[in-house]
Amino acid sequence: MDYSQVFSDPELEEEFLDKFSDLADKAPKVSGGLESAEVSDLDVDRARESIDEMKGGDYSGGDTGLEAIIERFTRPVYLVQDSTFNEPGDEFDNSENVKERLEAATGVLESVIPSVGRVEVRNHRLDWVGTGWVLAEDVVATNRHVAEEFARASNGGFSFRINSMGSTMGVTMDWRREHQRSAESRFRVTEVIWIEPDGSPDVALLRVVDTGEAGESQPTPIVLSEEGDITIGKWVGVIGYPAQDSRNSLTDQQRIFDGIYNVKRLSPGKLTAVGGGLVEHDATTLGGSSGSAVIDFETGNAMAIHFGGLEGAENRAVRASELADIVRQHAGGNSYQ
């Protein structure tokens, strides 16, 4: 995390320090006890000193107990149910500051939540492989590394892969897959429109049918942000499907996600860097978040498409302008002329 960015908000810093003693007391229960020794040694004075170092750029890191509490409190992960979002259900206190920002953005976030779905596959070793969202009529955006799980270049275009048993893989977008909800909204993927080559933006475009299996209409396309709206410090919501990830700390994942994976989530955070064709953000994500929409709290537009990151460092996403260029070139995206 970019701690200087997190604590650039004095209200959030004050709230964190005011609640720190309670947070430290509850942290061992939430973490399963693996960090109990580290957390029990923390006090608010030490936390304040560390935060001052973070803000000044002098923090050397390594205080895992404190860092874990900061991430869980300042960058929580909300469950999406019935196309709206709900606070984590554990006993750990949640930031009222972050909650207020989310509540103020409820309308714009709820308008785009239904347009983000899980990329599901058949005749594959997995049931699903990532996240995608409606970018234009009949067009879904996801990552190259997601699409390569089920598609390959073939005869100047792209085709669905064939598994070791000789069966062709199939792909469906499900716009629901919410925790403790049985509702589905499944749309068949008919074509892999484009997969960016290695060394290019981590983007792929899929075409879906215009009517779902239950006769429902496609979700509304998410509008891409204007270039001038993509600035450091903006609040964003990353909407996708985090999956348990062996590359990251299992203890951290258990504490933050409460053991609930593979369902739709909303992760609030801020843009921390903007440069070239990429942006970086500090919302909490996992492997299944690949392909998630990075949504502007103010407009509901997509600032970027998330593709990956390094635990404890940064999350990276392909900038909206890059995505617009790819749609124009390969999917006839007239709205992005």
C-alpha positions in Angstrom: 0.0 0.0 0.0 1.0 3.6 -0.5 0.6 4.6 3.2 1.3 8.2 2.5 -1.7 8.3 0.2 -3.9 6.4 2.7 -3.1 8.9 5.4 -3.2 12.0 3.3 -6.8 12.2 4.5 -6.5 13.7 8.1 -10.1 12.6 9.0 -9.2 8.9 8.2 -6.0 9.2 10.1 -7.8 10.6 13.2 -10.5 7.9 13.0 -7.9 5.2 12.7 -6.0 6.4 15.8 -9.1 7.0 17.8 -10.2 3.4 17.2 -6.7 1.8 17.3 -6.9 0.2 20.7 -10.1 -1.6 19.8 -8.7 -2.6 16.4 -5.6 -4.1 17.9 -7.6 -6.0 20.5 -9.8 -7.6 17.8 -7.1 -8.2 15.2 -5.8 -11.5 16.7 -9.4 -13.0 16.6 -9.8 -12.0 13.0 -6.4 -13.2 11.9 -6.8 -16.6 13.5 -4.1 -15.9 16.1 -1.1 -16.1 13.7 -0.2 -12.5 14.3 -1.3 -12.3 18.0 2.2 -11.7 19.4 2.9 -8.8 16.9 -0.5 -7.2 17.4 -0.5 -7.5 21.2 2.7 -5.4 21.3 1.1 -2.5 19.5 -0.2 0.7 21.1 -1.6 3.9 19.8 1.7 5.9 20.4 3.6 3.4 18.3 0.9 3.5 15.6 1.0 7.3 15.5 4.8 7.4 15.2 4.7 4.9 12.4 2.0 6.9 10.6 4.1 10.0 10.8 6.9 8.1 9.2 4.6 6.8 6.5 3.4 10.3 5.7 7.0 11.6 5.5 8.2 8.7 3.4 10.5 7.5 6.1 8.7 4.3 7.0 10.8 1.2 6.3 8.0 -1.4 6.6 8.0 -4.8 8.2 5.6 -4.0 11.0 3.2 -6.7 9.7 0.8 -6.4 12.6 0.2 -2.7 12.1 0.2 -3.0 8.4 -2.5 -5.7 8.5 -4.7 -3.6 10.7 -4.3 -0.5 8.5 -5.2 -2.5 5.3 -8.3 -4.1 6.9 -9.6 -0.9 8.4 -8.8 1.6 5.6 -9.2 -0.6 2.6 -12.0 -3.1 3.4 -13.8 -5.3 0.9 -17.6 -5.2 0.7 -19.8 -8.0 -0.4 -22.2 -7.4 -3.3 -25.6 -8.8 -2.7 -28.8 -8.0 -4.7 -26.7 -5.6 -6.8 -25.8 -3.4 -3.9 -22.9 -3.6 -1.4 -22.8 -4.5 2.3 -20.2 -4.2 5.0 -18.0 -7.1 5.9 -19.8 -9.3 8.5 -17.0 -9.9 11.0 -16.6 -8.2 14.4 -13.7 -6.0 13.2 -14.6 -2.3 13.2 -15.0 -0.7 9.8 -14.1 2.9 8.9 -17.0 5.2 9.0 -15.0 7.6 6.8 -14.7 5.1 4.0 -18.3 4.0 4.6 -19.6 7.6 4.2 -17.7 8.0 0.9 -19.3 4.7 -0.3 -22.7 5.8 0.8 -22.4 9.1 -1.1 -21.4 7.1 -4.2 -24.2 4.5 -3.8 -26.2 5.6 -6.8 -23.4 5.6 -9.3 -21.9 2.3 -8.0 -25.2 0.5 -8.1 -25.7 1.6 -11.7 -22.6 -0.3 -12.8 -22.5 -3.3 -10.4 -24.9 -5.3 -12.7 -22.6 -4.8 -15.7 -19.7 -6.7 -14.1 -19.7 -10.5 -14.2 -17.7 -13.7 -13.7 -16.0 -15.3 -16.7 -17.2 -19.0 -16.4 -15.8 -21.9 -18.4 -16.7 -25.5 -19.3 -14.5 -28.3 -20.4 -11.7 -26.6 -18.5 -9.9 -27.6 -15.3 -11.5 -24.6 -13.5 -15.1 -23.4 -13.2 -14.2 -19.8 -13.8 -11.1 -17.8 -14.7 -11.6 -14.1 -13.9 -13.8 -11.0 -14.2 -15.2 -9.1 -17.2 -17.6 -6.2 -17.8 -19.8 -4.8 -20.5 -17.8 -2.1 -22.4 -20.1 -1.7 -25.4 -23.1 -3.4 -26.9 -22.4 -7.1 -27.0 -18.7 -6.5 -26.0 -17.1 -7.6 -22.8 -13.7 -6.4 -21.6 -11.4 -8.7 -19.7 -7.6 -9.4 -19.4 -5.4 -11.1 -22.0 -4.2 -13.6 -19.4 -7.9 -14.4 -18.6 -8.9 -15.0 -22.2 -5.8 -17.1 -22.9 -7.2 -19.7 -20.5 -9.8 -20.6 -23.0 -8.8 -19.1 -26.4 -5.8 -18.9 -28.7 -4.8 -17.2 -32.0 -6.0 -19.2 -35.0 -6.1 -18.4 -38.8 -5.8 -14.7 -38.3 -8.4 -14.6 -35.6 -9.1 -16.5 -32.3 -10.7 -19.8 -31.5 -11.8 -21.6 -28.3 -9.2 -24.0 -27.0 -9.7 -27.8 -27.1 -9.0 -29.7 -23.9 -6.9 -32.9 -23.5 -10.1 -35.0 -24.0 -10.9 -33.4 -27.3 -13.7 -31.2 -26.1 -14.0 -27.5 -27.1 -14.0 -25.1 -24.2 -17.1 -22.9 -23.7 -17.4 -19.5 -22.0 -20.3 -17.8 -20.2 -20.6 -14.4 -18.5 -22.7 -14.6 -15.3 -23.6 -11.1 -14.1 -24.6 -12.2 -10.6 -22.7 -14.9 -8.6 -23.3 -13.1 -5.3 -22.7 -14.4 -1.8 -25.7 -16.4 -0.4 -27.7 -15.6 -3.4 -28.8 -18.2 -6.0 -29.8 -15.8 -8.8 -27.9 -16.2 -12.1 -27.8 -14.1 -15.2 -25.8 -16.1 -17.8 -24.9 -14.9 -21.3 -23.0 -17.1 -23.7 -19.7 -15.8 -25.2 -19.9 -16.4 -28.9 -16.6 -15.0 -30.1 -13.2 -13.9 -28.9 -13.0 -10.6 -30.7 -9.4 -9.7 -29.8 -6.5 -10.6 -27.5 -3.7 -8.1 -27.2 -0.3 -9.6 -27.9 2.3 -10.0 -25.2 4.1 -6.8 -24.4 0.9 -4.8 -25.1 -1.9 -3.8 -22.6 -3.3 -6.9 -20.7 -6.7 -6.7 -22.5 -9.0 -9.0 -24.4 -12.5 -8.4 -25.9 -15.3 -11.0 -26.0 -18.6 -10.9 -27.8 -21.7 -12.1 -25.9 -25.2 -12.9 -27.1 -27.8 -10.1 -26.7 -30.2 -12.2 -24.6 -29.5 -14.3 -21.5 -30.4 -17.9 -20.8 -33.5 -16.7 -18.9 -34.5 -14.2 -21.6 -33.1 -11.1 -19.9 -31.5 -8.2 -21.7 -27.8 -7.4 -21.6 -26.6 -5.1 -18.8 -25.9 -1.5 -19.7 -22.3 -0.8 -21.0 -20.0 1.0 -18.6 -18.8 4.4 -19.9 -15.1 5.0 -20.0 -13.7 8.0 -18.1 -12.5 11.1 -19.9 -8.7 11.5 -19.7 -8.9 14.6 -17.6 -10.9 12.8 -14.9 -8.2 10.2 -14.2 -6.1 11.8 -11.5 -4.1 10.7 -8.5 -6.1 10.6 -5.2 -9.5 9.9 -6.8 -11.6 7.4 -4.9 -12.5 4.3 -6.9 -14.4 1.1 -6.4 -12.9 -2.1 -7.9 -15.8 -4.4 -8.8 -14.9 -8.1 -9.4 -14.6 -11.6 -8.1 -11.6 -12.1 -5.7 -10.4 -15.7 -5.4 -8.2 -17.2 -2.8 -4.6 -16.8 -4.1 -1.7 -19.0 -3.0 0.7 -16.2 -4.0 -0.5 -14.0 -1.2 -0.6 -14.4 2.6 -3.4 -16.8 3.5 -3.7 -15.2 6.9 -4.2 -11.7 5.4 -6.8 -13.1 3.0 -8.7 -14.9 5.8 -8.8 -11.7 7.8 -9.9 -9.4 5.0 -12.2 -11.7 3.1 -13.6 -13.8 6.0 -13.0 -17.0 4.1 -15.5 -15.9 1.4 -14.2 -16.0 -2.2 -15.3 -16.4 -5.8 -18.3 -14.0 -5.4 -18.9 -10.4 -6.4 -17.1 -7.8 -4.3 -16.6 -4.0 -4.2 -13.2 -2.8 -3.0 -12.8 0.9 -2.3 -9.5 2.7 -2.7 -7.7 5.5 -4.4 -5.7 6.0 -7.6 -2.1 6.2 -6.4 -0.3 6.7 -9.8 -1.1 7.7 -13.3 1.4 7.3 -16.1 1.6 6.1 -19.7 -1.2 3.6 -20.4 -1.5 2.5 -16.8 -2.9 3.5 -13.5 -2.1 2.2 -10.0 -4.6 1.9 -7.2 -4.6 0.7 -3.6 -8.0 -1.1 -3.4 -7.7 -4.7 -2.0 -7.8 -7.4 -4.7 -6.9 -11.0 -5.3 -6.2 -13.2 -8.3 -9.8 -13.6 -9.5 -10.0 -9.8 -9.6 -8.2 -9.9 -12.9 -10.4 -8.0 -15.4 -12.3 -6.0 -12.7 -13.7 -2.5 -13.5 -12.0 0.4 -11.7 -15.0 2.7 -11.2 -14.9 6.5 -10.4 -16.9 7.2 -7.3 -18.0 10.6 -8.8 -19.2 9.5 -12.2 -19.7 5.7 -12.3 -17.4 5.6 -15.3 -14.6 3.1 -15.7 -11.1 4.7 -15.2 -9.3 1.4 -16.0 -9.4 -2.4 -16.1 -7.5 -4.1 -13.3 -5.0 -6.7 -14.3 -2.7 -7.5 -11.4 -0.3 -6.3 -8.7 2.2 -7.1 -6.0 1.0 -7.9 -2.4 1.8 -4.9 -0.2 3.0 -2.8 -3.1 0.6 -1.7 -5.8 -2.2 -2.8 -8.0 -2.1 -2.0 -11.7 -4.7 -1.4 -14.3 -4.9 -0.5 -18.0 -6.0 3.1 -18.4 -9.4 3.9 -20.0 -7.8 5.7 -23.0 -5.8 2.6 -23.9 -8.9 0.5 -23.6 -10.9 2.9 -25.8 -8.2 2.7 -28.5 -8.4 -1.1 -28.5 -12.2 -1.1 -28.8 -12.0 1.4 -31.7 -9.5 -0.7 -33.6 -11.0 -4.2 -33.0 -14.6 -4.0 -32.0 -16.0 -1.1 -33.9 -16.4 1.1 -30.8 -18.0 4.1 -32.4 -18.8 5.7 -29.1 -15.0 5.9 -28.5 -14.2 7.8 -31.7 
